[in-house]
Amino acid sequence: MSRQSTIRPDGQWYKGNTHAHTHLSDGVLSPADLVERYRALGYDFTAITDHRTYGVHEKLSTTDFLVLPGVELDVRAAGGQGFCHHVVGLGLPGKNRLTHGQRIEYADDVTGADLVALLTRQGNFCIYAHPAWSHVRHEVMDSIDGFTGMEIYNNTCEVNSGCGFSDSWYDRMLWQGRKIWCIASDDTHQHAVDYGGGFIMVKASSLNHAAIINGLQAGSFFASQGPLIEDFFVEAGQVHLLCSPCRSIGFQNDSNPGFAVNDDAGKLTATSYKLSGQEQYVRAVCVDTAGKKAWTQPIWLKES
Protein backbone atom coordinates (compact mmCIF):
# COMPACT_ATOMS: atom_id res chain seq x y z
CA MET A 1 0.00 0.00 0.00
CA SER A 2 1.37 3.40 -0.92
CA ARG A 3 1.63 6.21 1.60
CA GLN A 4 -1.57 8.24 1.99
CA SER A 5 -1.81 11.64 3.65
CA THR A 6 -3.59 14.95 3.16
CA ILE A 7 -0.51 16.82 4.43
CA ARG A 8 1.80 17.86 1.62
CA PRO A 9 5.37 16.49 1.95
CA ASP A 10 7.07 19.83 1.34
CA GLY A 11 6.45 23.43 2.30
CA GLN A 12 6.20 25.19 5.66
CA TRP A 13 3.64 25.30 8.45
CA TYR A 14 1.66 28.53 8.80
CA LYS A 15 -0.58 29.31 11.78
CA GLY A 16 -3.87 31.02 11.11
CA ASN A 17 -7.46 31.87 11.98
CA THR A 18 -10.37 31.68 9.54
CA HIS A 19 -13.11 33.51 11.48
CA ALA A 20 -12.85 36.95 13.12
CA HIS A 21 -14.93 40.10 13.60
CA THR A 22 -14.00 43.75 13.96
CA HIS A 23 -15.82 46.97 14.80
CA LEU A 24 -17.12 46.91 11.22
CA SER A 25 -19.76 44.48 12.53
CA ASP A 26 -20.04 43.29 16.14
CA GLY A 27 -16.38 43.16 17.19
CA VAL A 28 -14.46 45.69 19.31
CA LEU A 29 -11.10 46.15 17.57
CA SER A 30 -10.43 47.85 14.27
CA PRO A 31 -9.16 45.60 11.45
CA ALA A 32 -5.63 47.00 11.88
CA ASP A 33 -5.64 46.41 15.63
CA LEU A 34 -6.99 42.89 15.16
CA VAL A 35 -4.16 42.08 12.77
CA GLU A 36 -1.62 43.38 15.27
CA ARG A 37 -3.20 41.23 17.99
CA TYR A 38 -2.76 38.10 15.89
CA ARG A 39 0.72 39.07 14.80
CA ALA A 40 1.71 39.43 18.48
CA LEU A 41 0.31 35.94 19.16
CA GLY A 42 2.65 34.46 16.56
CA TYR A 43 0.08 33.87 13.82
CA ASP A 44 0.94 34.06 10.14
CA PHE A 45 -2.52 34.86 8.81
CA THR A 46 -6.12 35.60 9.70
CA ALA A 47 -9.33 36.10 7.81
CA ILE A 48 -11.55 39.06 8.65
CA THR A 49 -15.15 37.87 8.32
CA ASP A 50 -17.50 40.58 9.49
CA HIS A 51 -21.23 39.87 9.38
CA ARG A 52 -22.79 40.51 5.96
CA THR A 53 -20.04 42.99 5.00
CA TYR A 54 -17.29 41.61 2.80
CA GLY A 55 -13.72 42.40 3.82
CA VAL A 56 -10.66 42.23 1.60
CA HIS A 57 -8.26 44.44 3.64
CA GLU A 58 -5.41 44.07 1.13
CA LYS A 59 -3.46 46.95 2.69
CA LEU A 60 -3.16 45.04 5.98
CA SER A 61 -1.27 42.14 4.36
CA THR A 62 2.53 42.22 4.46
CA THR A 63 5.29 39.85 3.43
CA ASP A 64 5.11 38.13 6.83
CA PHE A 65 1.39 38.37 7.61
CA LEU A 66 -1.56 37.58 5.37
CA VAL A 67 -5.16 38.78 5.67
CA LEU A 68 -7.60 36.51 3.83
CA PRO A 69 -10.73 38.09 2.30
CA GLY A 70 -14.00 36.89 3.75
CA VAL A 71 -17.42 37.36 5.33
CA GLU A 72 -19.90 35.60 7.62
CA LEU A 73 -23.54 35.26 6.57
CA ASP A 74 -26.27 34.31 9.01
CA VAL A 75 -29.97 33.49 9.01
CA ARG A 76 -32.47 32.15 11.53
CA ALA A 77 -33.26 28.45 11.14
CA ALA A 78 -36.89 27.76 10.33
CA GLY A 79 -39.27 25.09 11.58
CA GLY A 80 -37.32 23.80 14.57
CA GLN A 81 -34.19 23.06 12.51
CA GLY A 82 -32.06 24.86 15.09
CA PHE A 83 -31.39 28.40 16.24
CA CYS A 84 -29.65 29.62 13.10
CA HIS A 85 -27.28 28.90 10.24
CA HIS A 86 -23.97 30.75 10.00
CA VAL A 87 -21.65 30.30 7.01
CA VAL A 88 -18.15 31.76 6.59
CA GLY A 89 -16.94 32.49 3.08
CA LEU A 90 -13.26 32.90 2.20
CA GLY A 91 -12.48 34.39 -1.20
CA LEU A 92 -10.87 32.12 -3.79
CA PRO A 93 -7.95 33.68 -5.69
CA GLY A 94 -9.03 34.81 -9.13
CA LYS A 95 -12.64 33.72 -8.55
CA ASN A 96 -14.00 35.93 -5.79
CA ARG A 97 -16.49 38.46 -7.14
CA LEU A 98 -17.26 40.23 -3.86
CA THR A 99 -15.58 43.56 -3.19
CA HIS A 100 -14.23 45.22 -0.08
CA GLY A 101 -17.01 46.80 1.98
CA GLN A 102 -19.76 45.23 -0.12
CA ARG A 103 -22.92 44.72 1.91
CA ILE A 104 -24.51 41.35 1.16
CA GLU A 105 -28.30 41.51 1.23
CA TYR A 106 -30.74 38.60 1.13
CA ALA A 107 -34.26 37.76 2.28
CA ASP A 108 -34.97 36.74 5.87
CA ASP A 109 -36.45 33.41 4.77
CA VAL A 110 -33.39 32.02 2.96
CA THR A 111 -31.94 28.71 4.14
CA GLY A 112 -28.48 27.65 5.21
CA ALA A 113 -28.11 25.94 1.84
CA ASP A 114 -29.00 29.23 0.15
CA LEU A 115 -26.18 31.01 2.00
CA VAL A 116 -23.67 28.38 0.90
CA ALA A 117 -24.91 28.61 -2.69
CA LEU A 118 -24.73 32.42 -2.65
CA LEU A 119 -21.12 32.45 -1.46
CA THR A 120 -20.09 29.65 -3.81
CA ARG A 121 -21.53 31.48 -6.82
CA GLN A 122 -19.46 34.51 -5.83
CA GLY A 123 -16.24 32.49 -5.77
CA ASN A 124 -15.85 31.69 -2.09
CA PHE A 125 -14.70 28.65 -0.11
CA CYS A 126 -17.48 27.89 2.41
CA ILE A 127 -17.16 26.84 6.05
CA TYR A 128 -20.21 25.91 8.13
CA ALA A 129 -19.74 27.69 11.46
CA HIS A 130 -20.31 26.44 15.03
CA PRO A 131 -23.15 23.90 14.59
CA ALA A 132 -23.17 23.12 18.33
CA TRP A 133 -23.75 26.78 19.26
CA SER A 134 -26.35 27.07 16.49
CA HIS A 135 -28.11 23.95 17.83
CA VAL A 136 -28.71 22.85 14.26
CA ARG A 137 -30.16 19.35 14.00
CA HIS A 138 -27.79 16.72 12.63
CA GLU A 139 -30.22 15.68 9.90
CA VAL A 140 -30.52 19.31 8.79
CA MET A 141 -26.74 19.50 8.38
CA ASP A 142 -26.97 16.35 6.24
CA SER A 143 -29.17 18.23 3.78
CA ILE A 144 -26.85 21.23 3.26
CA ASP A 145 -24.41 20.73 0.40
CA GLY A 146 -21.54 22.77 -0.93
CA PHE A 147 -19.44 23.67 2.10
CA THR A 148 -15.85 22.46 2.15
CA GLY A 149 -15.12 22.85 5.86
CA MET A 150 -16.93 22.72 9.19
CA GLU A 151 -15.89 24.25 12.50
CA ILE A 152 -15.19 21.36 14.83
CA TYR A 153 -14.16 23.94 17.43
CA ASN A 154 -15.17 27.57 17.84
CA ASN A 155 -13.35 29.40 20.61
CA THR A 156 -15.74 32.27 21.28
CA CYS A 157 -18.65 29.81 21.52
CA GLU A 158 -16.71 27.87 24.13
CA VAL A 159 -15.56 30.98 26.04
CA ASN A 160 -18.92 32.70 26.10
CA SER A 161 -21.45 29.86 25.94
CA GLY A 162 -19.68 26.60 26.83
CA CYS A 163 -20.62 24.95 23.52
CA GLY A 164 -17.61 25.31 21.26
CA PHE A 165 -17.11 21.65 20.32
CA SER A 166 -18.93 20.12 17.35
CA ASP A 167 -17.23 16.71 17.08
CA SER A 168 -20.48 14.76 16.80
CA TRP A 169 -21.71 16.94 13.92
CA TYR A 170 -18.43 16.34 12.13
CA ASP A 171 -18.54 12.58 12.60
CA ARG A 172 -22.12 12.52 11.31
CA MET A 173 -20.96 14.25 8.14
CA LEU A 174 -18.12 11.78 7.63
CA TRP A 175 -20.34 8.77 8.30
CA GLN A 176 -22.54 9.99 5.46
CA GLY A 177 -19.53 9.99 3.16
CA ARG A 178 -19.24 13.79 3.14
CA LYS A 179 -15.63 14.67 2.34
CA ILE A 180 -15.25 17.88 4.29
CA TRP A 181 -12.41 19.25 6.40
CA CYS A 182 -12.53 20.17 10.10
CA ILE A 183 -11.52 23.65 11.25
CA ALA A 184 -10.80 25.24 14.63
CA SER A 185 -11.32 28.99 14.73
CA ASP A 186 -11.54 31.86 17.18
CA ASP A 187 -14.62 33.68 15.84
CA THR A 188 -13.25 36.48 17.99
CA HIS A 189 -15.41 39.50 18.86
CA GLN A 190 -13.05 40.78 21.63
CA HIS A 191 -15.82 41.30 24.22
CA ALA A 192 -13.87 38.68 26.20
CA VAL A 193 -10.45 37.06 25.73
CA ASP A 194 -11.72 34.94 22.86
CA TYR A 195 -8.68 35.11 20.56
CA GLY A 196 -5.77 32.68 20.28
CA GLY A 197 -7.78 29.66 21.43
CA GLY A 198 -8.68 27.95 18.15
CA PHE A 199 -6.44 27.84 15.10
CA ILE A 200 -5.35 25.89 12.07
CA MET A 201 -1.84 25.03 10.89
CA VAL A 202 -1.59 24.93 7.10
CA LYS A 203 1.36 23.31 5.34
CA ALA A 204 1.81 25.33 2.18
CA SER A 205 4.46 26.27 -0.34
CA SER A 206 4.51 29.90 0.78
CA LEU A 207 2.59 32.55 2.71
CA ASN A 208 0.28 33.96 0.08
CA HIS A 209 -3.43 33.91 -0.69
CA ALA A 210 -3.26 31.23 -3.39
CA ALA A 211 -0.99 28.87 -1.44
CA ILE A 212 -2.98 29.06 1.82
CA ILE A 213 -6.33 28.55 0.07
CA ASN A 214 -4.83 25.68 -1.91
CA GLY A 215 -3.72 24.08 1.37
CA LEU A 216 -7.21 24.50 2.81
CA GLN A 217 -8.90 23.00 -0.23
CA ALA A 218 -6.49 20.04 -0.27
CA GLY A 219 -6.74 19.32 3.48
CA SER A 220 -3.05 20.05 4.06
CA PHE A 221 -3.71 21.37 7.56
CA PHE A 222 -4.86 20.42 11.03
CA ALA A 223 -7.14 22.08 13.57
CA SER A 224 -6.09 22.73 17.16
CA GLN A 225 -6.56 24.39 20.51
CA GLY A 226 -2.89 23.87 21.34
CA PRO A 227 -1.25 20.52 20.42
CA LEU A 228 0.76 20.39 17.20
CA ILE A 229 0.56 17.57 14.69
CA GLU A 230 3.78 16.86 12.85
CA ASP A 231 2.53 14.14 10.49
CA PHE A 232 -0.47 11.88 9.92
CA PHE A 233 -0.43 9.15 7.29
CA VAL A 234 -1.46 5.62 6.32
CA GLU A 235 1.09 3.13 5.02
CA ALA A 236 1.15 -0.66 4.73
CA GLY A 237 -2.20 -1.05 6.47
CA GLN A 238 -1.29 1.09 9.47
CA VAL A 239 -2.15 4.65 10.40
CA HIS A 240 0.57 6.74 12.05
CA LEU A 241 0.45 10.00 14.02
CA LEU A 242 3.36 12.19 15.16
CA CYS A 243 2.57 15.12 17.46
CA SER A 244 3.76 17.35 20.28
CA PRO A 245 3.65 15.69 23.75
CA CYS A 246 0.10 14.58 24.59
CA ARG A 247 -1.69 12.40 27.12
CA SER A 248 -4.07 10.78 24.64
CA ILE A 249 -4.13 9.92 20.94
CA GLY A 250 -7.32 8.48 19.52
CA PHE A 251 -8.19 7.19 16.05
CA GLN A 252 -11.73 7.48 14.72
CA ASN A 253 -13.35 5.84 11.69
CA ASP A 254 -16.71 4.69 10.39
CA SER A 255 -16.45 0.93 10.97
CA ASN A 256 -15.81 0.59 14.73
CA PRO A 257 -15.82 2.77 17.87
CA GLY A 258 -12.14 3.60 17.48
CA PHE A 259 -8.84 3.05 19.28
CA ALA A 260 -6.93 5.20 21.78
CA VAL A 261 -3.54 5.22 23.48
CA ASN A 262 -3.10 7.04 26.81
CA ASP A 263 -0.20 8.28 28.92
CA ASP A 264 -1.02 10.21 32.09
CA ALA A 265 2.45 11.75 32.05
CA GLY A 266 1.58 13.44 28.77
CA LYS A 267 4.64 12.22 26.88
CA LEU A 268 2.98 10.58 23.88
CA THR A 269 4.54 11.91 20.69
CA ALA A 270 3.85 9.08 18.25
CA THR A 271 1.65 6.03 17.88
CA SER A 272 0.33 3.68 15.23
CA TYR A 273 -2.86 1.69 14.72
CA LYS A 274 -3.46 -1.32 12.46
CA LEU A 275 -6.44 -0.86 10.20
CA SER A 276 -8.98 -3.65 9.69
CA GLY A 277 -9.42 -2.92 6.01
CA GLN A 278 -13.13 -2.09 6.41
CA GLU A 279 -12.68 1.61 7.11
CA GLN A 280 -13.84 4.21 4.59
CA TYR A 281 -11.72 6.83 6.36
CA VAL A 282 -9.60 7.38 9.47
CA ARG A 283 -8.88 10.52 11.45
CA ALA A 284 -7.10 11.23 14.74
CA VAL A 285 -7.62 13.41 17.81
CA CYS A 286 -4.89 14.13 20.34
CA VAL A 287 -5.25 15.74 23.77
CA ASP A 288 -2.52 17.35 25.88
CA THR A 289 -2.23 17.48 29.68
CA ALA A 290 -4.17 20.77 29.78
CA GLY A 291 -7.10 19.05 28.04
CA LYS A 292 -6.58 20.92 24.78
CA LYS A 293 -7.31 19.04 21.57
CA ALA A 294 -5.96 18.84 18.05
CA TRP A 295 -7.77 17.21 15.14
CA THR A 296 -6.30 15.77 11.93
CA GLN A 297 -8.15 15.78 8.66
CA PRO A 298 -9.66 12.45 7.62
CA ILE A 299 -7.71 10.25 5.23
CA TRP A 300 -10.21 8.65 2.85
CA LEU A 301 -9.20 5.05 2.22
CA LYS A 302 -12.01 4.01 -0.12
CA GLU A 303 -14.35 5.70 -2.52
CA SER A 304 -17.77 6.08 -0.88
Secondary structure as GFF3:
##gff-version 3
##sequence-region A 1 304
A	DSSP	beta_strand	12	17	.	.	.	ID=ss1
A	DSSP	alpha_helix	31	40	.	.	.	ID=ss2
A	DSSP	beta_strand	45	48	.	.	.	ID=ss3
A	DSSP	three_ten_helix	58	60	.	.	.	ID=ss4
A	DSSP	beta_strand	66	76	.	.	.	ID=ss5
A	DSSP	beta_strand	84	91	.	.	.	ID=ss6
A	DSSP	alpha_helix	112	121	.	.	.	ID=ss7
A	DSSP	beta_strand	124	128	.	.	.	ID=ss8
A	DSSP	alpha_helix	131	134	.	.	.	ID=ss9
A	DSSP	alpha_helix	138	142	.	.	.	ID=ss10
A	DSSP	beta_strand	149	154	.	.	.	ID=ss11
A	DSSP	alpha_helix	155	161	.	.	.	ID=ss12
A	DSSP	alpha_helix	167	175	.	.	.	ID=ss13
A	DSSP	beta_strand	181	185	.	.	.	ID=ss14
A	DSSP	beta_strand	199	204	.	.	.	ID=ss15
A	DSSP	alpha_helix	209	218	.	.	.	ID=ss16
A	DSSP	beta_strand	221	224	.	.	.	ID=ss17
A	DSSP	beta_strand	229	235	.	.	.	ID=ss18
A	DSSP	beta_strand	238	246	.	.	.	ID=ss19
A	DSSP	beta_strand	248	253	.	.	.	ID=ss20
A	DSSP	beta_strand	259	262	.	.	.	ID=ss21
A	DSSP	beta_strand	268	274	.	.	.	ID=ss22
A	DSSP	beta_strand	281	287	.	.	.	ID=ss23
A	DSSP	beta_strand	293	295	.	.	.	ID=ss24
A	DSSP	beta_strand	299	300	.	.	.	ID=ss25
###
